[in-house]
Amino acid sequence: MSTVRVAVDIGGTFTDICILDEATSELRIAKVPSSADPIDAALEGLVNAEVDLADVSLFAHGTTVATNALIERKLPHAAMVTTHGFRDVIEIGRSTKEDLWDAYRDNPPPYIRRRDRLTLTERTSAAGVVEVPVDESEARALAAKLRKRGYQAIAICFMNSFANAANELALRAILEEELPGVAISTSAEVLPEIFEHDRFSTAVVNAVLQPVVGAYAKRMQERLAAGGYNSDLLLLHSGGGVMTPRTVDRQAARLASSGIAAGAIANRYIGGLCGYPNSIGFDMGGTSTDVSLVFEGESTTTRDWHIEYGHPICFPSIDIKTIGAGGGSIAWIDEAGSLRNGPQSAGSIPGPACYGRGGELPTNTDANLVLGRLGGNLVGGGLELDVARARAAIETHVARPLGMDVESAARAIIKVANANMADAVRLVSIMRGYDPRDFALIGFGGAGALHAAAMARDLAVPTVIVPPHPGVTSALGCLLVDIRHDLLTTWLADAAQADAGAIENEFAKLEHEARERLRHEGVGSADIVLTRSIDMRYMGQWRSLAVPVGAPFDDVGAAVRGFEAAHQREYNYLREGASVEIFRLNLTAVGLTPKASLKRHDPVDVTPEPRTRRAVVFDEGTLDTAVYWRPDLPSGARIEGPAVLQQFDSTTLVPPGASATVDPWLNLVITV
C-alpha cells in the first residue's frame, strides 16, 4: 500500500521537500538547490531522500513557475479580443501608481501589447441584454488574423459580460473551431466581476499563464507517473487550496502566488495544533519576508492582489504581506546619513560577505554572525561562514561612516531589519483592526526563528512558536490543504428590498457548478464542503466586506447585522440607519483530501545539556550563552534564555528573560 505523502516547495534558490510516513507519522525533510528545470530538482531531492514514487499516496506541490513567468515576462505570444472602443482598459487601469509621488516611475506595461489587443463589434447592456450579437463573418475574419499572427493564447474580454456571457461564449466557440490548440480564456468564466479592469486584467493573466503552467503541470504529472506515482498531482493555489492539472487551464492565474501561500497554510495549522486560533505567520527567508494572519482559525483573504502593480489578479487569495527583508538583505546608508536595510539583497550569489563568494556588502546574516547569534556554518556544515569578512563589510560600509564600533553597527542593522518587519506585521494586524497582543507569532523560514523573539518584544506579542523544521515549513503547508474552488456572481441589490428566495436560487446555481467541478477532479459527494458568503457595502461605497451566511439563505436582515459587525471590527465605526447594498455572492467549494498528521511525542522530565557555549551580543550586552543542537531536545524540555538552538535548516534565538518549552509535536514555544 502507498503510505508516503510528499510535499515539494520549489523556490528560486532551494527546493524544499517534506516526506510524511502515514503509518508512523514520522516527518523527514530534504533540501536541494533549485535547477533550471524545476522538475529536475524536485525529482533529484526525492532520489536523495530515497523516496520510491510507487510508495507515494499524495504528491502536493507549491511552485514559483507562474510568478517567475510574470516577473521575467517569459510569456507566450498572446492576444486580447475586446469590445470595440475598449482595447486600452488594461492599460488605463485605475489610473493609480505604486508610488504616487514618483513622477519618473511608470507602472509596468500590460502583459499583452496594444498591437495584440484586437476589437470586435458587440454590445451587452448592463442589465444583461444582448443588444448587438457577435457577427459570425466578422468573428471568422478576426480568427484568420489571429491565426496569421501565430498567437498561442487569447483572452476574450467583452464589456458587461459579467451580466450575460453569451457573446464571449459565441466567439469562443468560433475561435476554438478556427484555432485548434490555442489556449482561450473568457473573462466571464474566469471572473464574472462587474469592474471591467479587474475582470479584464485577471482574464489576461489567466490567458498568458495557461500555456506556461498547463505545460508544466502536464510534464510534472508525466514524470511522476513514469516514476511510479499513480494519483493526481496537487498544485497549491493562491486561495490556500489545491487544484489538479485538469483544472489548471481554467484557473491558471491562481498559481501566481502558489509558492508563498504554503507558508500561510502552515501558519494556520501550527497555530491550531498549539492551541492558538489567532496567529501571525512570520516567514523570513533569504531575500524576503512573508507575513500572514489567522483569526479564529481562518486565514484572512483578499481579492485585490498582484505580482506587478497595476495588473490586479482578483481571485480570492490568502492575504500575505511581502517585504524585501531577509537574511541576505543589504544594509546601506542613504543620502541623509540614515541606516537602511533592504530591499536590495545579496541573493545566493554572491550572497552575504561571510559566504566568501565575492560579496562585499553587509547583510543581516553578516550582522547576526558578528553578534555571535549564528555559528560558524549553515546547512549542517554545508556552508562555512567567514566572520572576518562579515566584520570587514560592516566596518567599511556601516560602522566607519556612522562613527560606531562593529558590534554596535551590527546591532543597529538588526534593529532596522526588525523594525521593517514589525511594520509589515502591523499592516496585516493593527491596520486591519486586530491587536497583535491577542496572537501568537509563528516564526519560520531560514531566518525567521532568529528574529522572531525580538519581533515579538517590539509588538508586545507574548508567545512565539518555532516549528520543528523552520526552514522547510512552507513545504509542510502543501500537505495540509484541500482541493478548493472559489465561485462568485455579481448581485446588485438594496438589502432592504432584496429577495432571499432569489438569492438562494443563485447560490443553488453556484453549488451545482461547484459540485460538477469537484466531481470532474474525482472528489466524492461525501468529501464536498460548500461555504457561502455575501459581499456587502454601504450604499455608495466602492469596497465591500464578505459576510458568512448559512444554507438555505432565508434572512437578509441577519446578513446585514453580520456586515455591520464586520464593518465595526474592520474600520471601528458604523453608519447607523444607512442603506446597505448586496454586491456579490460567493461560494467556496472544498474537496477534502487526506491531511498530514504529525507524530505526538510524550513529554519527558529532562534538563538538556548544551553542546557548547559562546559569547552572544544582546541588547543587554555580551552574554555567555548556551548553544543547543535542537534535534537533541525531547518533548517537555525547557530552556532558559539566553540560548541559541541550532539545527540543519535554521537557528533559533532565545533572548535573556525569555524561556522556551518543547511541546508534544516538537514545536518550540517561547514565552517572551
C-alpha positions as CSV (number, residue, x, y, z in Angstrom):
1,M,0.0,0.0,0.0
2,S,1.1,3.6,-0.7
3,T,1.8,5.1,2.7
4,V,4.0,8.1,2.0
5,R,2.9,11.7,1.4
6,V,5.3,14.1,-0.3
7,A,5.2,17.9,-0.5
8,V,7.6,19.9,-2.7
9,D,8.0,23.7,-2.5
10,I,10.2,24.9,-5.3
11,G,11.8,28.3,-4.7
12,G,14.3,30.4,-6.6
13,T,17.3,29.2,-4.6
14,F,16.3,25.9,-2.9
15,T,13.8,23.2,-3.4
16,D,12.3,22.1,0.0
17,I,10.8,18.6,0.4
18,C,8.7,17.1,3.3
19,I,8.1,13.4,3.4
20,L,5.5,12.1,5.8
21,D,5.0,8.4,6.5
22,E,1.3,7.8,7.2
23,A,2.0,4.6,9.1
24,T,4.4,6.1,11.7
25,S,3.6,9.9,11.3
26,E,7.4,10.4,11.0
27,L,8.4,13.5,9.1
28,R,11.6,13.7,7.1
29,I,13.0,16.7,5.2
30,A,15.3,17.3,2.2
31,K,16.7,20.4,0.7
32,V,18.4,20.7,-2.7
33,P,19.5,23.6,-4.9
34,S,16.8,24.6,-7.4
35,S,17.6,23.9,-11.1
36,A,16.9,25.5,-14.5
37,D,14.1,22.9,-14.9
38,P,12.3,22.9,-11.5
39,I,11.1,19.4,-12.0
40,D,14.7,18.1,-12.1
41,A,15.4,19.5,-8.7
42,A,12.2,18.0,-7.2
43,L,13.0,14.5,-8.5
44,E,16.6,14.8,-7.5
45,G,15.5,15.6,-4.0
46,L,13.3,12.6,-3.9
47,V,16.1,10.4,-5.1
48,N,18.4,11.8,-2.4
49,A,15.7,11.2,0.2
50,E,15.4,7.6,-1.0
51,V,11.6,8.0,-1.8
52,D,10.1,5.5,-4.2
53,L,7.2,7.2,-6.1
54,A,5.3,4.0,-6.2
55,D,5.0,4.3,-2.4
56,V,3.6,7.8,-2.6
57,S,-0.1,8.2,-2.0
58,L,-0.2,12.0,-2.3
59,F,2.1,14.5,-4.0
60,A,1.4,18.2,-3.3
61,H,3.4,20.9,-4.9
62,G,3.9,24.7,-4.5
63,T,5.7,26.4,-7.3
64,T,7.0,29.8,-8.4
65,V,6.8,28.9,-12.1
66,A,3.8,31.2,-12.7
67,T,5.2,34.0,-10.5
68,N,8.6,34.0,-12.2
69,A,7.0,33.9,-15.7
70,L,5.1,37.1,-14.9
71,I,8.1,38.9,-13.3
72,E,10.5,37.8,-16.0
73,R,7.9,38.3,-18.8
74,K,8.7,34.9,-20.2
75,L,5.2,34.6,-21.6
76,P,3.6,33.1,-24.8
77,H,2.6,35.2,-27.8
78,A,-0.9,36.3,-26.7
79,A,-3.8,38.4,-27.9
80,M,-6.8,40.0,-26.3
81,V,-10.1,40.4,-28.1
82,T,-12.4,43.1,-26.6
83,T,-15.5,45.2,-27.4
84,H,-14.8,47.9,-30.0
85,G,-13.5,51.0,-28.2
86,F,-12.2,49.3,-25.1
87,R,-8.8,47.9,-26.1
88,D,-7.0,50.2,-23.6
89,V,-8.9,49.3,-20.4
90,I,-6.0,47.1,-19.1
91,E,-3.5,50.0,-19.8
92,I,-5.6,52.8,-18.3
93,G,-6.3,50.6,-15.2
94,R,-7.3,52.5,-12.1
95,S,-5.1,55.5,-13.0
96,T,-3.0,55.0,-9.9
97,K,0.7,54.4,-9.3
98,E,2.5,52.3,-6.7
99,D,4.5,55.4,-5.7
100,L,2.1,58.4,-6.2
101,W,5.0,60.9,-5.7
102,D,7.5,59.4,-8.1
103,A,6.9,61.3,-11.4
104,Y,9.5,59.3,-13.2
105,R,8.3,55.8,-12.5
106,D,5.5,54.3,-14.6
107,N,3.5,51.1,-13.9
108,P,4.8,48.0,-15.7
109,P,3.3,47.7,-19.2
110,P,0.4,45.3,-19.8
111,Y,1.1,41.6,-20.4
112,I,-0.5,42.0,-23.8
113,R,0.8,44.8,-26.0
114,R,-1.6,47.2,-27.7
115,R,-0.8,45.9,-31.2
116,D,-2.0,42.5,-29.9
117,R,-5.3,43.9,-28.5
118,L,-8.0,43.5,-31.2
119,T,-11.6,44.6,-31.2
120,L,-14.9,43.2,-32.3
121,T,-18.4,44.7,-32.7
122,E,-20.7,43.5,-30.0
123,R,-22.8,45.0,-27.2
124,T,-24.4,43.7,-24.0
125,S,-26.2,46.1,-21.7
126,A,-25.5,46.4,-18.0
127,A,-28.8,44.6,-17.4
128,G,-27.5,41.6,-19.4
129,V,-29.5,42.1,-22.6
130,V,-27.5,41.2,-25.8
131,E,-28.2,44.3,-28.0
132,V,-25.6,43.5,-30.7
133,P,-24.7,39.8,-31.0
134,V,-21.4,38.5,-32.4
135,D,-21.4,38.6,-36.2
136,E,-20.1,35.2,-37.4
137,S,-18.5,36.5,-40.6
138,E,-16.6,39.3,-38.6
139,A,-15.6,36.7,-36.0
140,R,-14.2,34.3,-38.6
141,A,-12.3,37.2,-40.3
142,L,-10.8,38.0,-36.9
143,A,-9.9,34.4,-36.4
144,A,-8.0,34.4,-39.7
145,K,-6.0,37.4,-38.5
146,L,-5.2,35.7,-35.2
147,R,-4.1,32.6,-37.0
148,K,-1.8,34.5,-39.3
149,R,-0.1,36.2,-36.3
150,G,0.5,32.9,-34.6
151,Y,-0.9,33.5,-31.1
152,Q,-0.6,30.8,-28.5
153,A,-3.2,32.2,-26.1
154,I,-6.2,34.5,-26.4
155,A,-8.2,36.4,-23.7
156,I,-11.8,37.3,-24.7
157,C,-12.9,40.4,-22.6
158,F,-16.2,42.0,-23.5
159,M,-17.9,44.8,-21.7
160,N,-20.8,43.7,-19.4
161,S,-20.1,40.0,-20.0
162,F,-20.4,39.6,-16.2
163,A,-24.2,40.1,-16.7
164,N,-24.5,37.8,-19.7
165,A,-21.6,35.8,-21.2
166,A,-23.4,34.8,-24.4
167,N,-21.3,36.9,-26.8
168,E,-18.0,35.8,-25.2
169,L,-19.1,32.2,-25.4
170,A,-20.2,32.6,-29.0
171,L,-16.8,34.0,-30.0
172,R,-15.0,31.3,-28.0
173,A,-16.9,28.6,-29.9
174,I,-15.8,30.1,-33.2
175,L,-12.2,30.6,-32.2
176,E,-11.9,27.0,-30.8
177,E,-13.1,25.8,-34.2
178,E,-10.8,28.0,-36.2
179,L,-7.8,27.9,-34.0
180,P,-7.4,24.4,-32.5
181,G,-4.7,24.0,-29.8
182,V,-4.8,27.7,-28.9
183,A,-5.4,28.5,-25.2
184,I,-8.6,30.6,-24.8
185,S,-9.8,32.4,-21.7
186,T,-13.1,34.3,-21.4
187,S,-13.4,37.0,-18.7
188,A,-16.9,35.9,-17.7
189,E,-15.7,32.3,-17.0
190,V,-12.5,33.4,-15.3
191,L,-14.0,36.2,-13.1
192,P,-17.7,37.3,-13.5
193,E,-16.9,40.7,-11.9
194,I,-18.6,44.0,-12.6
195,F,-15.4,46.1,-12.6
196,E,-14.1,45.7,-16.1
197,H,-10.4,46.4,-15.4
198,D,-10.3,43.8,-12.6
199,R,-12.1,41.3,-14.8
200,F,-10.0,42.0,-18.0
201,S,-6.7,42.0,-16.1
202,T,-7.4,38.7,-14.4
203,A,-8.5,37.1,-17.7
204,V,-5.4,38.4,-19.4
205,V,-3.1,36.9,-16.7
206,N,-5.1,33.7,-16.9
207,A,-4.6,33.5,-20.7
208,V,-0.8,34.2,-20.7
209,L,-0.2,31.7,-17.9
210,Q,-2.3,28.9,-19.4
211,P,0.3,27.6,-21.8
212,V,3.1,28.1,-19.2
213,V,1.6,26.3,-16.2
214,G,-0.5,23.9,-18.3
215,A,2.6,22.5,-20.0
216,Y,4.5,22.5,-16.7
217,A,1.7,20.6,-14.8
218,K,1.4,18.1,-17.7
219,R,5.2,17.4,-17.7
220,M,5.3,17.1,-13.9
221,Q,2.4,14.7,-13.9
222,E,4.0,12.6,-16.7
223,R,7.4,12.4,-15.0
224,L,5.8,11.4,-11.7
225,A,3.8,8.7,-13.4
226,A,6.9,7.5,-15.2
227,G,8.5,7.1,-11.7
228,G,5.6,5.1,-10.4
229,Y,3.2,7.7,-8.9
230,N,-0.4,6.7,-9.8
231,S,-2.5,9.5,-8.4
232,D,-3.2,13.2,-9.3
233,L,-0.6,15.9,-8.8
234,L,-2.0,18.5,-6.5
235,L,-0.9,22.1,-7.2
236,L,-1.2,24.7,-4.5
237,H,-3.0,27.9,-5.5
238,S,-3.4,31.4,-4.0
239,G,-6.6,30.7,-2.2
240,G,-5.0,28.1,0.1
241,G,-6.2,25.0,-1.6
242,V,-5.0,22.8,-4.4
243,M,-6.1,22.0,-7.9
244,T,-5.4,19.1,-10.2
245,P,-3.8,19.6,-13.7
246,R,-7.3,19.1,-15.2
247,T,-8.4,22.5,-13.9
248,V,-5.2,24.4,-14.4
249,D,-6.3,25.7,-17.8
250,R,-9.5,27.2,-16.3
251,Q,-7.8,29.0,-13.4
252,A,-4.1,29.3,-14.3
253,A,-3.8,32.7,-12.7
254,R,-4.5,31.2,-9.3
255,L,-1.0,29.7,-9.4
256,A,0.6,33.2,-9.5
257,S,1.2,33.1,-5.7
258,S,1.5,29.3,-5.3
259,G,4.8,29.5,-3.6
260,I,4.1,31.9,-0.7
261,A,0.6,30.5,0.1
262,A,2.1,27.3,1.6
263,G,3.7,29.2,4.5
264,A,0.4,30.9,5.4
265,I,-1.3,27.5,5.4
266,A,1.4,26.1,7.7
267,N,0.9,29.1,10.0
268,R,-2.8,28.2,10.4
269,Y,-2.1,24.5,11.1
270,I,0.7,25.0,13.6
271,G,-1.2,27.7,15.5
272,G,-4.2,25.4,15.8
273,L,-2.1,22.5,16.8
274,C,-0.6,24.5,19.7
275,G,-3.9,25.9,20.8
276,Y,-3.7,29.4,19.3
277,P,-6.6,30.1,16.9
278,N,-5.1,33.6,16.4
279,S,-1.7,33.5,14.9
280,I,0.6,35.7,12.8
281,G,2.9,33.8,10.4
282,F,6.4,35.3,10.1
283,D,8.2,33.6,7.2
284,M,11.6,35.1,6.7
285,G,13.8,33.7,4.0
286,G,17.0,34.8,2.3
287,T,15.5,37.7,0.3
288,S,12.0,38.5,1.5
289,T,9.7,38.1,4.5
290,D,6.0,37.0,4.1
291,V,3.6,37.9,6.8
292,S,0.1,36.3,7.1
293,L,-2.6,36.4,9.8
294,V,-5.1,33.8,11.1
295,F,-8.1,35.0,13.1
296,E,-10.3,32.5,14.9
297,G,-8.8,29.6,12.9
298,E,-9.3,31.2,9.4
299,S,-6.7,32.9,7.2
300,T,-7.6,36.4,6.2
301,T,-8.1,36.8,2.5
302,T,-8.2,39.4,-0.2
303,R,-9.4,39.8,-3.7
304,D,-7.1,42.7,-4.6
305,W,-3.5,41.4,-5.2
306,H,-0.9,41.5,-7.9
307,I,2.5,40.3,-9.0
308,E,3.2,43.6,-10.7
309,Y,1.4,46.8,-9.6
310,G,-1.4,47.9,-11.9
311,H,-2.3,44.4,-13.1
312,P,-4.6,43.0,-10.4
313,I,-5.4,39.3,-10.1
314,C,-8.8,39.2,-8.4
315,F,-9.2,35.6,-7.5
316,P,-9.6,35.2,-3.7
317,S,-6.2,34.8,-2.2
318,I,-4.7,34.4,1.3
319,D,-3.8,37.9,2.4
320,I,0.0,38.0,2.6
321,K,2.3,41.0,3.0
322,T,5.7,40.6,1.4
323,I,8.6,42.9,2.1
324,G,12.2,42.9,1.0
325,A,13.7,41.8,4.3
326,G,15.6,38.6,4.6
327,G,18.9,37.1,5.7
328,G,20.6,38.5,2.5
329,S,19.1,42.0,2.8
330,I,21.8,44.6,2.4
331,A,22.4,47.3,5.0
332,W,23.2,50.7,3.5
333,I,23.3,54.4,4.3
334,D,21.1,56.8,2.4
335,E,22.0,60.3,1.2
336,A,20.7,61.8,4.5
337,G,23.1,59.6,6.5
338,S,20.4,57.2,7.8
339,L,20.9,53.5,8.1
340,R,18.6,51.5,5.9
341,N,18.0,47.7,5.4
342,G,16.9,46.2,2.1
343,P,15.0,45.7,-0.1
344,Q,18.2,45.1,-2.1
345,S,19.5,41.6,-1.5
346,A,22.8,39.9,-1.9
347,G,20.9,36.8,-3.1
348,S,22.6,33.4,-3.1
349,I,25.3,34.5,-5.5
350,P,27.5,36.3,-4.4
351,G,25.5,36.2,-1.2
352,P,26.4,37.8,2.2
353,A,30.1,38.8,2.7
354,C,30.5,35.9,5.1
355,Y,29.8,33.3,2.4
356,G,33.2,34.1,0.8
357,R,31.7,34.1,-2.7
358,G,32.7,37.6,-3.6
359,G,30.0,39.6,-1.7
360,E,31.4,42.7,-0.1
361,L,28.2,44.4,1.2
362,P,27.0,43.8,4.8
363,T,23.7,41.9,5.2
364,N,21.6,40.7,8.1
365,T,23.4,37.3,8.0
366,D,26.7,39.1,8.4
367,A,25.3,41.1,11.4
368,N,24.0,38.0,13.1
369,L,27.3,36.2,12.6
370,V,29.3,39.2,14.1
371,L,26.9,39.3,17.1
372,G,27.5,35.5,17.7
373,R,23.9,34.6,17.0
374,L,24.9,32.4,14.1
375,G,27.6,29.7,14.4
376,G,30.4,29.1,12.0
377,N,28.4,27.3,9.4
378,L,24.9,26.8,7.9
379,V,23.0,23.8,6.4
380,G,24.5,21.3,8.8
381,G,28.1,22.3,8.0
382,G,27.5,22.5,4.2
383,L,28.3,26.2,4.2
384,E,31.2,27.7,6.2
385,L,30.9,31.3,7.3
386,D,33.8,33.7,7.5
387,V,33.4,36.1,10.4
388,A,36.4,38.2,9.4
389,R,34.8,39.1,6.0
390,A,31.5,39.9,7.8
391,R,33.3,42.3,10.2
392,A,35.2,43.9,7.3
393,A,31.9,44.5,5.4
394,I,30.1,46.1,8.3
395,E,33.1,48.2,9.3
396,T,33.6,49.6,5.8
397,H,30.0,50.3,4.9
398,V,28.3,51.0,8.2
399,A,30.4,51.3,11.3
400,R,33.1,53.7,10.0
401,P,30.7,56.1,8.1
402,L,28.5,56.3,11.2
403,G,31.3,56.5,13.8
404,M,30.4,53.3,15.5
405,D,32.2,50.1,16.6
406,V,31.5,47.0,14.6
407,E,29.3,45.3,17.2
408,S,27.1,48.4,17.7
409,A,26.8,48.7,13.9
410,A,25.7,45.1,13.6
411,R,23.1,45.6,16.4
412,A,21.8,48.6,14.5
413,I,21.5,46.7,11.3
414,I,19.4,44.0,13.0
415,K,17.2,46.7,14.8
416,V,16.4,48.4,11.5
417,A,15.6,45.0,9.9
418,N,13.3,44.1,12.8
419,A,11.6,47.5,12.6
420,N,10.8,47.0,8.9
421,M,9.4,43.5,9.6
422,A,7.4,44.7,12.6
423,D,5.8,47.3,10.3
424,A,4.7,44.5,7.9
425,V,3.1,42.7,10.9
426,R,1.3,45.9,11.8
427,L,-0.1,46.2,8.3
428,V,-1.8,42.8,8.5
429,S,-2.9,43.2,12.1
430,I,-3.4,46.7,13.6
431,M,-4.2,48.3,10.2
432,R,-7.0,45.7,9.8
433,G,-8.4,46.0,13.3
434,Y,-6.5,43.2,15.0
435,D,-4.5,43.6,18.2
436,P,-1.1,41.7,17.9
437,R,-1.2,41.0,21.7
438,D,-4.1,38.6,21.1
439,F,-2.0,36.5,18.7
440,A,0.9,34.1,18.8
441,L,3.8,34.8,16.4
442,I,4.9,31.7,14.4
443,G,8.5,32.2,13.1
444,F,9.8,30.1,10.3
445,G,11.8,30.3,7.1
446,G,15.6,30.1,7.1
447,A,15.9,33.3,9.2
448,G,12.5,33.6,10.9
449,A,13.4,31.8,14.1
450,L,16.5,34.0,14.6
451,H,14.4,37.3,14.6
452,A,11.0,36.1,15.9
453,A,11.6,36.7,19.7
454,A,12.9,40.2,19.1
455,M,9.9,40.9,16.8
456,A,7.5,39.7,19.5
457,R,9.0,42.1,22.1
458,D,8.6,45.0,19.7
459,L,5.0,44.1,19.1
460,A,4.1,43.1,22.7
461,V,3.2,39.6,21.4
462,P,3.5,37.2,24.4
463,T,4.2,33.9,22.6
464,V,6.5,32.8,19.8
465,I,6.2,29.3,18.2
466,V,9.0,27.9,16.1
467,P,8.1,24.7,14.1
468,P,10.3,21.6,14.3
469,H,11.8,22.3,10.8
470,P,11.5,26.1,10.3
471,G,13.5,26.2,7.0
472,V,11.1,23.8,5.2
473,T,7.8,24.7,7.0
474,S,6.4,26.1,3.7
475,A,6.7,22.7,2.1
476,L,4.8,21.2,5.1
477,G,2.0,23.6,4.3
478,C,1.5,21.8,1.0
479,L,0.5,18.6,2.9
480,L,-2.3,20.5,4.8
481,V,-4.6,21.6,2.0
482,D,-7.8,20.5,0.3
483,I,-8.9,20.9,-3.3
484,R,-10.6,24.2,-3.4
485,H,-12.6,26.4,-5.8
486,D,-14.0,29.9,-5.3
487,L,-17.0,30.8,-7.3
488,L,-18.9,34.1,-7.4
489,T,-21.5,36.1,-9.2
490,T,-22.3,39.8,-9.1
491,W,-25.6,40.5,-7.5
492,L,-26.5,44.2,-7.0
493,A,-29.5,44.9,-4.8
494,D,-30.6,47.1,-1.9
495,A,-30.6,44.8,1.1
496,A,-33.9,46.4,2.3
497,Q,-35.6,45.2,-0.9
498,A,-33.6,42.0,-1.6
499,D,-35.5,38.7,-2.1
500,A,-34.0,36.0,0.0
501,G,-35.5,33.3,-2.3
502,A,-33.9,34.8,-5.4
503,I,-30.5,34.8,-3.6
504,E,-31.0,31.2,-2.6
505,N,-31.7,30.2,-6.2
506,E,-28.5,31.9,-7.3
507,F,-26.5,30.1,-4.6
508,A,-28.0,26.8,-5.8
509,K,-26.7,27.5,-9.3
510,L,-23.2,28.2,-7.9
511,E,-23.4,25.0,-5.8
512,H,-24.3,22.9,-8.9
513,E,-21.3,24.2,-10.8
514,A,-19.1,23.6,-7.8
515,R,-20.1,20.0,-7.4
516,E,-19.6,19.4,-11.1
517,R,-16.0,20.8,-10.9
518,L,-15.1,18.7,-7.9
519,R,-16.6,15.5,-9.4
520,H,-14.5,16.2,-12.5
521,E,-11.5,16.1,-10.2
522,G,-12.6,12.8,-8.7
523,V,-14.0,14.1,-5.4
524,G,-16.8,12.0,-3.9
525,S,-20.0,13.7,-2.7
526,A,-19.2,12.9,0.9
527,D,-16.0,14.8,0.7
528,I,-17.5,18.1,-0.7
529,V,-17.9,21.0,1.7
530,L,-19.6,24.2,0.5
531,T,-19.4,27.5,2.3
532,R,-21.4,30.7,1.4
533,S,-20.7,34.4,1.9
534,I,-22.2,37.7,0.6
535,D,-20.2,40.8,-0.2
536,M,-22.0,43.8,1.2
537,R,-21.3,47.5,1.5
538,Y,-22.9,50.8,2.5
539,M,-24.8,52.3,-0.5
540,G,-22.4,54.4,-2.5
541,Q,-19.2,52.7,-1.2
542,W,-16.8,51.0,-3.6
543,R,-15.1,48.4,-1.3
544,S,-17.2,45.7,0.3
545,L,-16.9,43.2,3.1
546,A,-17.6,39.5,3.0
547,V,-20.3,38.2,5.4
548,P,-20.6,34.4,6.0
549,V,-24.2,33.1,5.6
550,G,-25.8,29.7,6.1
551,A,-27.7,27.4,3.8
552,P,-30.5,27.7,2.9
553,F,-30.4,31.5,2.8
554,D,-33.6,33.0,4.2
555,D,-32.7,36.0,6.3
556,V,-31.4,39.2,4.7
557,G,-31.6,41.1,8.0
558,A,-29.2,38.7,9.7
559,A,-26.7,39.2,6.9
560,V,-27.0,43.0,7.3
561,R,-26.3,42.7,11.0
562,G,-23.2,40.5,10.2
563,F,-22.0,43.2,7.8
564,E,-22.3,45.9,10.4
565,A,-20.4,43.8,13.0
566,A,-17.6,43.2,10.4
567,H,-17.5,46.9,9.5
568,Q,-17.2,47.9,13.1
569,R,-14.3,45.5,13.6
570,E,-12.5,46.4,10.4
571,Y,-13.0,50.2,10.4
572,N,-14.1,50.9,14.0
573,Y,-17.2,52.7,13.1
574,L,-20.8,52.2,11.9
575,R,-23.2,54.2,9.8
576,E,-26.4,53.6,11.7
577,G,-29.5,53.8,9.6
578,A,-27.5,53.9,6.3
579,S,-28.7,51.7,3.4
580,V,-26.7,48.5,2.9
581,E,-26.2,47.1,-0.6
582,I,-25.6,43.5,-1.6
583,F,-22.8,43.4,-4.1
584,R,-21.7,39.8,-4.8
585,L,-22.5,36.2,-3.9
586,N,-19.6,33.9,-3.1
587,L,-19.2,30.2,-2.8
588,T,-16.2,28.3,-1.5
589,A,-16.2,24.7,-2.7
590,V,-13.8,22.3,-0.9
591,G,-13.0,18.7,-1.8
592,L,-11.5,17.1,1.3
593,T,-8.1,15.3,0.9
594,P,-6.2,13.2,3.5
595,K,-4.2,15.5,5.8
596,A,-0.8,15.3,7.3
597,S,-0.8,14.2,11.0
598,L,2.4,14.9,12.8
599,K,3.6,12.4,15.4
600,R,2.9,13.3,19.0
601,H,5.7,12.7,21.5
602,D,5.2,12.0,25.2
603,P,6.9,14.7,27.4
604,V,9.9,13.6,29.4
605,D,11.3,15.3,32.5
606,V,14.8,16.1,31.5
607,T,17.2,19.0,31.7
608,P,19.0,19.3,28.4
609,E,22.7,20.0,28.4
610,P,24.1,22.5,25.9
611,R,26.7,21.2,23.4
612,T,28.8,24.3,23.8
613,R,28.7,27.9,25.0
614,R,29.8,31.2,23.2
615,A,29.6,34.9,23.7
616,V,26.5,36.4,22.0
617,V,25.6,40.1,21.8
618,F,22.1,41.1,23.0
619,D,20.6,44.5,23.8
620,E,21.5,43.7,27.5
621,G,25.2,43.3,26.5
622,T,27.5,40.5,25.6
623,L,26.4,37.4,27.5
624,D,27.8,33.9,27.9
625,T,25.2,31.8,26.0
626,A,24.3,28.1,25.9
627,V,24.2,26.6,22.5
628,Y,22.0,23.6,21.9
629,W,21.6,21.2,19.0
630,R,17.8,21.3,18.6
631,P,17.3,17.7,17.4
632,D,18.7,16.7,20.9
633,L,15.7,18.3,22.7
634,P,12.8,16.0,23.5
635,S,9.2,16.9,24.2
636,G,9.0,18.5,27.6
637,A,12.5,20.1,27.5
638,R,12.7,23.6,28.9
639,I,15.4,26.2,28.0
640,E,16.0,29.4,29.8
641,G,17.3,32.4,27.8
642,P,19.8,33.4,26.7
643,A,20.2,30.4,24.4
644,V,20.9,29.6,20.8
645,L,19.3,26.5,19.2
646,Q,21.0,25.3,16.0
647,Q,19.7,22.7,13.5
648,F,20.1,21.7,9.9
649,D,17.8,24.3,8.4
650,S,17.7,27.2,10.8
651,T,18.9,28.8,14.0
652,T,16.6,29.9,16.9
653,L,17.5,32.7,19.3
654,V,16.0,32.8,22.8
655,P,16.9,36.2,24.3
656,P,17.6,36.9,28.0
657,G,14.4,36.9,30.1
658,A,12.6,34.5,27.8
659,S,12.0,30.8,28.2
660,A,11.3,28.0,25.7
661,T,9.5,24.7,26.0
662,V,9.4,21.8,23.5
663,D,5.7,20.8,23.0
664,P,4.4,17.2,22.2
665,W,4.8,17.9,18.4
666,L,8.3,19.2,18.9
667,N,7.4,22.9,18.3
668,L,9.4,25.3,20.3
669,V,7.1,27.6,22.3
670,I,8.9,30.7,23.5
671,T,7.4,32.8,26.3
672,V,8.6,36.4,25.7
